[in-house]
Amino acid sequence: MTKPKVLLVTPAFPSFVRQDILLLLERYELIVNTYHWTKKANAPIYLLAQFFHILFNIQKVNFILVHFGGYWSFFPSLFGRIFGKPVYIVLHGTDTAAIPTLNYGSLRIPLLKWFCKKSYQWATMLLPVSESLAYTENSFLKKNENIQNGFLYHFPQLRTPYQVIPNGFDFEFWNFNAAHDKEPGSFLAVLSASQYILKGGDLIVELAKRMDSCTFYIAGMDKPEGLDSSKNVRFLGHVSADTLKNYYQKVSFYFQLSAFEGFGCALCEAMLCGCIPIVSQVNSLPEIVGDYGLLLPHRDINLLEKLVLGRINEAVTQEKKQAIRVRIIEKYSKQNRKVLLFGILPYPI
């Protein structure tokens, strides 16, 4: 039987997009549309190229699946509406937010916000990875001021239906090493250079100065030039999945101190490897960690220090690692995402 064709549109290929591709290939043939959208000066050229690519392929496909809302989601949504092809947009976080003080969120840029708005209006269904991407508010950045975000907040007239489909994880790959104990007083965070403030890298570096007997690892970026950090902070740069797993298996605690977090993929990976999570009280992070983590309600270094010191001597036993791991397996498995995704996407009988 010939597999139905799908037009997959994505601006990049992070691990969760690559995983969706593998899932989709089980029942669909993919036509992939992607360009280097990070080169903003080339956006008009990419839009023109995308226009003709979609026009050429639109009649061949059964539906269109787009990862992230942005400039690249405009023509897929428009052509889907014109030609009667269902369009599904997977929302991951930045495409539902605007935090100008942190230079974060696609919706803080007026033109990009308009492209997202029209895309979401024309889409058949939106597929956010957490309910918080529809609407959320928190006082993490400012103690006495709630910051609101989510596509229903920014586009209150939007009537497009949506279905939350959480990210899913390969719990066979992400696992803890039962043969070795966790390194006491060890911490890890995963973030890129552009996310350094957004995900609390500065808080972690300051905490390290106050806790010089502990070791802090930051994966995903090199040490910023001119940064005054203590010797117990080790910037690992970009690392492979295997190397990252080794660090997850090694450290006792994992930081996710984001001011806004679409989901928290690295957090789930770390928990599958038995790390005790320390997270900001934003978006779906409290829901992910449940009773197994520490919640930081405000972006306050003194509060963070107090929180960590209260648990620093806690041993990460095999039983505790297993309990933390089971929470992610039960709620956010790769199979769960597959079932939910295939339950929505069209498949001709």
Backbone hydrogen bonds in HBPLUS format (Angstrom, degrees):
<---DONOR---> <-ACCEPTOR-->    atom                        ^
c    i                          cat <-CA-CA->   ^        H-A-AA   ^      H-
h    n   atom  resd res      DA  || num        DHA   H-A  angle D-A-AA Bond
n    s   type  num  typ     dist DA aas  dist angle  dist       angle   num
A0029-GLU N   A0004-PRO O   2.87 MM  25  6.00 165.9  1.89 147.5 151.5     1
A0062-ASN N   A0005-LYS O   2.78 MM  57  5.76 172.5  1.78 154.3 152.3     2
A0006-VAL N   A0029-GLU O   2.81 MM  23  6.13 148.0  1.91 164.0 171.4     3
A0031-ILE N   A0006-VAL O   2.78 MM  25  6.04 154.7  1.84 166.8 167.3     4
A0007-LEU N   A0063-PHE O   3.18 MM  56  6.58 165.7  2.20 155.5 158.4     5
A0065-LEU N   A0007-LEU O   2.92 MM  58  6.25 162.3  1.95 157.0 162.3     6
A0008-LEU N   A0031-ILE O   2.85 MM  23  5.99 154.6  1.91 142.7 151.3     7
A0033-ASN N   A0008-LEU O   2.79 MM  25  6.10 162.0  1.82 163.7 165.0     8
A0009-VAL N   A0065-LEU O   2.88 MM  56  6.26 163.6  1.91 155.5 160.6     9
A0067-HIS N   A0009-VAL O   2.87 MM  58  6.29 161.1  1.90 166.9 173.0    10
A0010-THR N   A0033-ASN O   3.25 MM  23  6.64 157.1  2.30 160.4 165.5    11
A0017-VAL N   A0014-PRO O   3.03 MM   3  5.46 131.3  2.27 110.4 123.1    12
A0018-ARG N   A0014-PRO O   3.05 MM   4  6.37 164.4  2.07 158.9 163.8    13
A0019-GLN N   A0015-SER O   2.91 MM   4  6.10 151.4  1.99 145.8 153.9    14
A0020-ASP N   A0016-PHE O   3.18 MM   4  6.28 153.0  2.26 131.8 138.3    15
A0021-ILE N   A0017-VAL O   2.97 MM   4  6.28 152.4  2.05 150.0 157.8    16
A0022-LEU N   A0018-ARG O   3.15 MM   4  6.49 156.3  2.21 146.5 151.4    17
A0023-LEU N   A0019-GLN O   3.03 MM   4  6.37 154.4  2.10 147.8 155.2    18
A0024-LEU N   A0020-ASP O   2.82 MM   4  6.04 165.8  1.84 155.8 159.2    19
A0025-LEU N   A0021-ILE O   2.96 MM   4  6.12 152.4  2.04 149.1 156.2    20
A0026-GLU N   A0023-LEU O   3.15 MM   3  5.62 155.6  2.21 109.7 117.0    21
A0027-ARG N   A0024-LEU O   3.02 MM   3  5.86 155.9  2.08 122.3 127.6    22
A0028-TYR N   A0024-LEU O   2.79 MM   4  5.64 142.4  1.93 156.7 166.8    23
A0037-TRP N   A0035-TYR O   2.89 MM   2  5.51 132.4  2.12 106.5  92.0    24
A0039-LYS N   A0036-HIS O   2.99 MM   3  5.91 165.2  2.01 127.4 131.4    25
A0040-LYS N   A0038-THR O   3.03 MM   2  5.47 121.5  2.39 107.3  91.0    26
A0042-ASN N   A0039-LYS O   2.91 MM   3  5.67 151.5  2.00 121.3 129.5    27
A0043-ALA N   A0040-LYS O   3.09 MM   3  5.23 166.9  2.11 110.5 114.1    28
A0045-ILE N   A0042-ASN O   2.97 MM   3  5.32 118.9  2.36 108.9 124.1    29
A0046-TYR N   A0042-ASN O   2.95 MM   4  6.25 159.9  1.99 157.8 164.5    30
A0047-LEU N   A0043-ALA O   2.84 MM   4  6.03 157.4  1.89 155.7 161.8    31
A0048-LEU N   A0044-PRO O   3.08 MM   4  6.27 154.9  2.15 141.8 147.8    32
A0049-ALA N   A0045-ILE O   2.94 MM   4  6.22 163.4  1.97 151.0 155.7    33
A0050-GLN N   A0046-TYR O   2.76 MM   4  5.89 158.6  1.81 149.9 156.5    34
A0051-PHE N   A0047-LEU O   2.88 MM   4  6.01 152.6  1.96 142.3 149.7    35
A0052-PHE N   A0048-LEU O   3.33 MM   4  6.68 160.7  2.37 151.0 152.6    36
A0053-HIS N   A0049-ALA O   3.01 MM   4  6.20 154.6  2.07 146.7 154.8    37
A0054-ILE N   A0050-GLN O   2.87 MM   4  6.00 169.0  1.88 159.2 160.6    38
A0055-LEU N   A0051-PHE O   3.01 MM   4  6.11 159.2  2.06 143.1 149.8    39
A0056-PHE N   A0052-PHE O   2.96 MM   4  6.03 150.4  2.05 141.5 148.4    40
A0057-ASN N   A0053-HIS O   3.13 MM   4  6.32 142.4  2.28 139.0 148.8    41
A0057-ASN N   A0054-ILE O   3.07 MM   3  5.08 122.0  2.42  95.0 110.0    42
A0058-ILE N   A0054-ILE O   2.73 MM   4  5.42 138.6  1.90 160.6 164.5    43
A0060-LYS N   A0057-ASN O   2.88 MM   3  5.35 148.7  1.98 116.6 126.7    44
A0064-ILE N   A0086-PRO O   2.87 MM  22  6.26 160.9  1.90 160.4 166.9    45
A0088-TYR N   A0064-ILE O   2.90 MM  24  6.27 160.9  1.94 157.4 163.2    46
A0066-VAL N   A0088-TYR O   2.78 MM  22  6.14 166.1  1.80 164.6 169.1    47
A0090-VAL N   A0066-VAL O   2.69 MM  24  6.04 165.3  1.71 173.1 174.4    48
A0068-PHE N   A0090-VAL O   2.76 MM  22  5.68 159.9  1.80 165.3 168.3    49
A0073-SER N   A0070-GLY O   3.13 MM   3  5.39 156.4  2.19 107.1 114.2    50
A0074-PHE N   A0071-TYR O   3.32 MM   3  5.72 163.4  2.35 111.7 116.5    51
A0077-SER N   A0073-SER O   3.20 MM   4  6.13 155.5  2.26 136.8 143.3    52
A0078-LEU N   A0074-PHE O   2.94 MM   4  6.17 158.3  1.98 151.4 158.4    53
A0079-PHE N   A0075-PHE O   2.80 MM   4  5.85 177.5  1.81 159.7 160.5    54
A0080-GLY N   A0076-PRO O   2.94 MM   4  5.90 149.9  2.03 136.7 145.9    55
A0081-ARG N   A0077-SER O   3.04 MM   4  6.20 153.6  2.11 141.3 147.6    56
A0082-ILE N   A0078-LEU O   2.97 MM   4  6.28 160.5  2.01 151.2 156.7    57
A0083-PHE N   A0079-PHE O   2.87 MM   4  5.91 168.1  1.88 153.6 156.5    58
A0084-GLY N   A0080-GLY O   2.95 MM   4  5.58 109.5  2.46 135.2 147.2    59
A0085-LYS N   A0080-GLY O   2.84 MM   5  4.46 142.4  1.98 131.5 138.4    60
A0124-THR N   A0087-VAL O   2.81 MM  37  5.05 143.4  1.94 132.6 144.9    61
A0125-MET N   A0087-VAL O   3.27 MM  38  6.75 152.6  2.35 157.7 160.5    62
A0089-ILE N   A0125-MET O   3.22 MM  36  6.75 155.8  2.28 152.5 159.4    63
A0127-LEU N   A0089-ILE O   2.77 MM  38  5.83 169.6  1.78 151.2 149.1    64
A0091-LEU N   A0127-LEU O   3.26 MM  36  5.94 146.5  2.38 101.5 110.7    65
A0129-VAL N   A0091-LEU O   3.17 MM  38  6.35 141.2  2.33 159.8 163.3    66
A0096-THR N   A0093-GLY O   2.94 MM   3  5.47 157.3  1.99 123.3 124.4    67
A0106-SER N   A0094-THR O   2.77 MM  12  5.65 160.9  1.81 140.8 147.6    68
A0150-GLY N   A0096-THR O   2.94 MM  54  4.81 146.7  2.06 167.5 163.6    69
A0107-LEU N   A0097-ALA O   3.04 MM  10  5.60 142.3  2.18 161.3 158.4    70
A0099-ILE N   A0104-TYR O   2.77 MM   5  5.14 173.9  1.77 159.3 157.2    71
A0102-LEU N   A0099-ILE O   3.04 MM   3  5.72 150.5  2.12 120.9 128.7    72
A0104-TYR N   A0099-ILE O   3.18 MM   5  5.14 177.5  2.18 135.2 134.5    73
A0103-ASN N   A0100-PRO O   3.01 MM   3  4.72 158.8  2.05  99.9 106.5    74
A0108-ARG N   A0105-GLY O   3.32 MM   3  5.82 168.0  2.34 113.8 115.9    75
A0109-ILE N   A0106-SER O   3.32 MM   3  5.98 168.3  2.33 117.3 120.7    76
A0113-LYS N   A0109-ILE O   2.78 MM   4  5.84 156.9  1.84 165.5 173.3    77
A0114-TRP N   A0110-PRO O   3.03 MM   4  6.29 149.4  2.13 145.0 152.3    78
A0115-PHE N   A0111-LEU O   3.07 MM   4  6.45 156.6  2.13 149.2 155.0    79
A0116-CYS N   A0112-LEU O   2.95 MM   4  6.22 158.6  1.99 149.4 155.2    80
A0117-LYS N   A0113-LYS O   2.85 MM   4  6.05 160.1  1.89 148.7 154.7    81
A0118-LYS N   A0114-TRP O   3.01 MM   4  6.25 169.3  2.02 157.4 158.0    82
A0119-SER N   A0115-PHE O   3.04 MM   4  6.15 158.4  2.08 144.2 150.9    83
A0120-TYR N   A0116-CYS O   2.86 MM   4  6.06 163.9  1.89 157.9 161.5    84
A0121-GLN N   A0117-LYS O   2.96 MM   4  6.16 151.0  2.04 146.9 155.5    85
A0122-TRP N   A0118-LYS O   3.02 MM   4  6.17 158.4  2.07 151.1 155.5    86
A0123-ALA N   A0119-SER O   3.01 MM   4  6.03 133.0  2.23 143.1 155.3    87
A0126-LEU N   A0161-PRO O   3.01 MM  35  6.45 158.5  2.06 146.7 153.1    88
A0163-GLN N   A0126-LEU O   2.93 MM  37  6.44 152.3  2.01 162.0 169.9    89
A0165-ILE N   A0128-PRO O   2.99 MM  37  6.31 157.6  2.04 156.6 163.6    90
A0133-LEU N   A0130-SER O   3.17 MM   3  5.78 162.7  2.20 114.5 119.6    91
A0134-ALA N   A0131-GLU O   2.99 MM   3  5.59 158.4  2.04 116.7 123.5    92
A0151-PHE N   A0133-LEU O   2.98 MM  18  6.53 151.9  2.06 155.6 151.0    93
A0152-LEU N   A0134-ALA O   2.93 MM  18  5.36 155.0  1.99 141.3 149.1    94
A0136-THR N   A0149-ASN O   2.93 MM  13  5.40 147.1  2.04 147.4 142.9    95
A0149-ASN N   A0136-THR O   2.92 MM  13  5.40 155.1  1.98 155.5 157.3    96
A0138-ASN N   A0147-ILE O   3.18 MM   9  5.50 144.4  2.31 131.0 139.7    97
A0147-ILE N   A0138-ASN O   2.77 MM   9  5.50 164.3  1.80 151.3 150.8    98
A0299-ARG N   A0140-PHE O   2.80 MM 159  5.52 153.0  1.88 156.5 147.8    99
A0145-GLU N   A0142-LYS O   3.08 MM   3  5.27 170.1  2.09 118.9 119.4   100
A0153-TYR N   A0150-GLY O   3.06 MM   3  5.28 133.5  2.28 102.2 115.1   101
A0154-HIS N   A0150-GLY O   3.06 MM   4  6.39 165.3  2.08 159.7 162.9   102
A0155-PHE N   A0151-PHE O   2.86 MM   4  5.64 142.7  2.00 133.8 144.3   103
A0158-LEU N   A0155-PHE O   2.98 MM   3  5.50 166.2  2.00 123.2 126.6   104
A0169-PHE N   A0332-TYR O   3.00 MM 163  6.35 138.2  2.18 135.7 144.7   105
A0334-LYS N   A0169-PHE O   3.12 MM 165  4.62 134.8  2.34 129.5 118.7   106
A0173-PHE N   A0170-ASP O   3.18 MM   3  5.63 131.3  2.43 106.2 117.0   107
A0174-TRP N   A0170-ASP O   3.06 MM   4  6.33 176.5  2.07 161.9 161.3   108
A0180-HIS N   A0177-ASN O   3.21 MM   3  5.81 164.6  2.24 116.1 120.5   109
A0183-GLU N   A0250-LYS O   2.84 MM  67  5.88 175.2  1.84 179.3 178.7   110
A0215-THR N   A0185-GLY O   2.97 MM  30  6.39 159.4  2.01 158.0 164.7   111
A0253-PHE N   A0186-SER O   3.07 MM  67  6.32 158.2  2.12 151.1 157.9   112
A0187-PHE N   A0215-THR O   2.89 MM  28  6.26 148.7  1.98 156.4 166.4   113
A0217-TYR N   A0187-PHE O   2.83 MM  30  6.07 159.4  1.87 142.7 149.5   114
A0188-LEU N   A0253-PHE O   3.06 MM  65  6.45 134.8  2.27 137.2 150.1   115
A0255-PHE N   A0188-LEU O   2.82 MM  67  6.10 165.1  1.84 160.7 165.5   116
A0189-ALA N   A0217-TYR O   2.96 MM  28  6.44 137.5  2.15 146.2 159.3   117
A0219-ALA N   A0189-ALA O   2.86 MM  30  6.25 159.6  1.90 165.9 166.6   118
A0191-LEU N   A0219-ALA O   2.95 MM  28  6.38 159.3  2.00 171.6 169.7   119
A0195-GLN N   A0192-SER O   2.95 MM   3  5.16 144.7  2.08 104.5 115.6   120
A0196-TYR N   A0193-ALA O   3.33 MM   3  5.25 167.0  2.34 108.1 109.1   121
A0199-LYS N   A0195-GLN O   2.80 MM   4  5.65 163.8  1.82 158.1 158.5   122
A0201-GLY N   A0196-TYR O   2.59 MM   5  4.80 143.5  1.72 165.9 171.3   123
A0200-GLY N   A0197-ILE O   3.04 MM   3  5.02 167.3  2.05 110.0 112.2   124
A0259-ALA N   A0198-LEU O   2.87 MM  61  5.66 144.5  2.00 157.8 169.4   125
A0203-LEU N   A0200-GLY O   3.10 MM   3  5.15 122.1  2.45  97.8 112.2   126
A0204-ILE N   A0200-GLY O   3.12 MM   4  6.44 156.4  2.18 153.0 159.0   127
A0205-VAL N   A0201-GLY O   3.05 MM   4  6.31 160.9  2.09 150.9 155.4   128
A0206-GLU N   A0202-ASP O   3.07 MM   4  6.22 157.3  2.12 143.1 149.1   129
A0207-LEU N   A0203-LEU O   2.86 MM   4  6.06 155.7  1.92 147.4 154.7   130
A0208-ALA N   A0204-ILE O   2.95 MM   4  6.16 150.5  2.03 146.4 154.2   131
A0209-LYS N   A0205-VAL O   3.35 MM   4  6.67 143.1  2.50 138.5 146.5   132
A0209-LYS N   A0206-GLU O   3.17 MM   3  5.27 126.3  2.48  97.0 109.9   133
A0210-ARG N   A0207-LEU O   3.01 MM   3  5.17 128.5  2.28  99.4 113.2   134
A0211-MET N   A0207-LEU O   3.00 MM   4  6.24 123.4  2.33 141.6 157.6   135
A0211-MET N   A0208-ALA O   3.21 MM   3  4.98 139.7  2.38  91.8 103.2   136
A0214-CYS N   A0211-MET O   3.09 MM   3  5.77 166.9  2.11 122.2 125.8   137
A0216-PHE N   A0232-ASN O   2.82 MM  16  6.04 169.5  1.84 174.9 173.9   138
A0234-ARG N   A0216-PHE O   2.81 MM  18  6.21 161.3  1.84 163.5 169.9   139
A0218-ILE N   A0234-ARG O   2.98 MM  16  6.23 161.9  2.02 150.2 149.8   140
A0236-LEU N   A0218-ILE O   2.84 MM  18  5.96 168.3  1.85 148.4 152.3   141
A0220-GLY N   A0237-GLY O   2.81 MM  17  4.87 159.4  1.86 132.1 125.1   142
A0237-GLY N   A0221-MET O   2.98 MM  16  4.10 136.1  2.17 131.4 118.1   143
A0227-LEU N   A0224-PRO O   3.10 MM   3  5.53 163.2  2.13 134.0 133.2   144
A0233-VAL N   A0230-SER O   3.20 MM   3  5.90 155.9  2.26 122.8 123.5   145
A0244-LEU N   A0240-SER O   2.89 MM   4  6.11 161.7  1.92 152.0 157.7   146
A0245-LYS N   A0241-ALA O   2.90 MM   4  6.08 155.7  1.96 145.7 152.1   147
A0246-ASN N   A0242-ASP O   3.11 MM   4  6.39 150.3  2.20 141.8 149.3   148
A0247-TYR N   A0243-THR O   3.15 MM   4  6.56 147.9  2.26 146.2 154.3   149
A0247-TYR N   A0244-LEU O   3.09 MM   3  5.16 119.7  2.47  96.4 110.9   150
A0248-TYR N   A0244-LEU O   2.92 MM   4  6.26 159.2  1.96 154.0 160.3   151
A0249-GLN N   A0245-LYS O   2.89 MM   4  6.12 158.0  1.94 151.1 156.9   152
A0250-LYS N   A0246-ASN O   3.08 MM   4  6.16 126.5  2.37 130.5 144.1   153
A0250-LYS N   A0247-TYR O   3.04 MM   3  4.88 131.5  2.28  93.0 106.9   154
A0251-VAL N   A0247-TYR O   3.01 MM   4  6.13 164.9  2.03 164.9 163.4   155
A0276-ILE N   A0252-SER O   2.88 MM  24  6.19 172.7  1.89 155.1 152.7   156
A0254-TYR N   A0276-ILE O   2.88 MM  22  6.06 155.0  1.95 144.8 145.8   157
A0278-ILE N   A0254-TYR O   2.75 MM  24  5.96 153.2  1.82 170.7 167.9   158
A0256-GLN N   A0278-ILE O   2.88 MM  22  6.21 153.6  1.95 157.4 155.9   159
A0280-SER N   A0256-GLN O   2.95 MM  24  6.47 146.8  2.07 152.4 146.8   160
A0268-CYS N   A0264-GLY O   3.15 MM   4  6.51 155.5  2.21 149.1 154.3   161
A0269-GLU N   A0265-CYS O   3.01 MM   4  6.35 159.4  2.06 153.4 159.5   162
A0270-ALA N   A0266-ALA O   2.89 MM   4  6.10 160.3  1.93 151.0 156.0   163
A0271-MET N   A0267-LEU O   2.94 MM   4  6.22 156.8  1.99 149.7 156.3   164
A0272-LEU N   A0268-CYS O   2.93 MM   4  6.15 151.9  2.01 147.2 154.7   165
A0273-CYS N   A0269-GLU O   3.19 MM   4  6.50 130.1  2.45 135.6 148.4   166
A0273-CYS N   A0270-ALA O   3.00 MM   3  5.06 132.9  2.23  95.3 109.0   167
A0275-CYS N   A0270-ALA O   3.06 MM   5  5.47 169.4  2.07 139.1 138.0   168
A0274-GLY N   A0271-MET O   2.91 MM   3  4.89 159.7  1.96 107.8 110.0   169
A0294-LEU N   A0277-PRO O   2.84 MM  17  6.31 156.0  1.90 150.8 157.6   170
A0279-VAL N   A0294-LEU O   2.81 MM  15  6.18 159.4  1.86 178.1 171.8   171
A0296-LEU N   A0279-VAL O   2.74 MM  17  6.01 155.9  1.79 152.5 158.5   172
A0281-GLN N   A0296-LEU O   2.94 MM  15  5.62 145.6  2.06 146.2 138.2   173
A0285-LEU N   A0282-VAL O   3.08 MM   3  6.00 146.6  2.20 150.9 154.4   174
A0288-ILE N   A0284-SER O   2.94 MM   4  6.21 151.7  2.02 156.1 164.9   175
A0289-VAL N   A0285-LEU O   3.11 MM   4  6.36 167.8  2.13 160.7 161.5   176
A0290-GLY N   A0286-PRO O   2.98 MM   4  5.91 146.3  2.09 143.1 152.1   177
A0292-TYR N   A0289-VAL O   2.99 MM   3  5.55 158.4  2.03 139.3 141.2   178
A0300-ASP N   A0298-HIS O   2.81 MM   2  5.51 125.2  2.11 112.8  96.0   179
A0304-LEU N   A0300-ASP O   2.93 MM   4  6.19 154.2  1.99 150.5 158.6   180
A0305-GLU N   A0301-ILE O   2.91 MM   4  6.09 161.4  1.94 146.9 151.5   181
A0306-LYS N   A0302-ASN O   3.05 MM   4  6.25 162.0  2.09 144.8 149.4   182
A0307-LEU N   A0303-LEU O   2.96 MM   4  6.12 156.3  2.02 144.8 151.7   183
A0308-VAL N   A0304-LEU O   2.94 MM   4  6.18 165.0  1.96 157.7 160.4   184
A0309-LEU N   A0305-GLU O   2.91 MM   4  6.02 168.3  1.93 154.7 158.5   185
A0310-GLY N   A0306-LYS O   3.21 MM   4  6.25 139.5  2.38 138.2 147.2   186
A0311-ARG N   A0308-VAL O   2.93 MM   3  5.41 156.1  1.99 113.5 121.1   187
A0312-ILE N   A0308-VAL O   2.88 MM   4  5.73 119.9  2.25 152.6 170.1   188
A0314-GLU N   A0311-ARG O   2.99 MM   3  5.35 164.1  2.01 119.2 122.4   189
A0321-LYS N   A0317-THR O   2.92 MM   4  6.20 164.2  1.95 154.8 158.9   190
A0322-GLN N   A0318-GLN O   2.98 MM   4  6.12 155.8  2.04 143.5 150.1   191
A0323-ALA N   A0319-GLU O   2.99 MM   4  6.21 153.4  2.06 143.5 150.7   192
A0324-ILE N   A0320-LYS O   3.00 MM   4  6.20 163.3  2.03 155.1 158.7   193
A0325-ARG N   A0321-LYS O   3.01 MM   4  6.11 158.5  2.05 144.6 151.1   194
A0326-VAL N   A0322-GLN O   2.88 MM   4  6.03 157.5  1.93 149.4 155.1   195
A0327-ARG N   A0323-ALA O   3.28 MM   4  6.50 148.1  2.39 142.4 148.9   196
A0328-ILE N   A0325-ARG O   3.16 MM   3  5.60 123.4  2.49 106.8 118.7   197
A0329-ILE N   A0325-ARG O   3.13 MM   4  6.46 163.5  2.16 152.8 157.9   198
A0330-GLU N   A0326-VAL O   2.91 MM   4  6.01 163.1  1.93 154.8 158.0   199
A0331-LYS N   A0327-ARG O   3.19 MM   4  6.27 145.4  2.32 138.0 146.6   200
A0332-TYR N   A0328-ILE O   2.70 MM   4  5.24 160.7  1.74 148.2 153.9   201
A0337-ARG N   A0333-SER O   3.30 MM   4  6.72 157.0  2.36 148.2 152.8   202
A0338-LYS N   A0334-LYS O   3.03 MM   4  6.28 158.8  2.07 148.6 155.0   203
A0339-VAL N   A0335-GLN O   2.96 MM   4  6.19 163.4  1.99 153.7 156.6   204
A0340-LEU N   A0336-ASN O   3.10 MM   4  6.29 167.1  2.12 150.7 154.0   205
A0341-LEU N   A0337-ARG O   2.83 MM   4  5.89 162.3  1.86 153.3 158.8   206
A0342-PHE N   A0338-LYS O   2.89 MM   4  5.96 170.9  1.90 153.8 156.7   207
A0343-GLY N   A0339-VAL O   2.99 MM   4  5.97 129.8  2.25 134.2 147.2   208
A0344-ILE N   A0341-LEU O   3.13 MM   3  5.50 156.9  2.19 108.0 115.0   209
A0345-LEU N   A0341-LEU O   3.04 MM   4  6.25 173.4  2.05 163.9 165.3   210
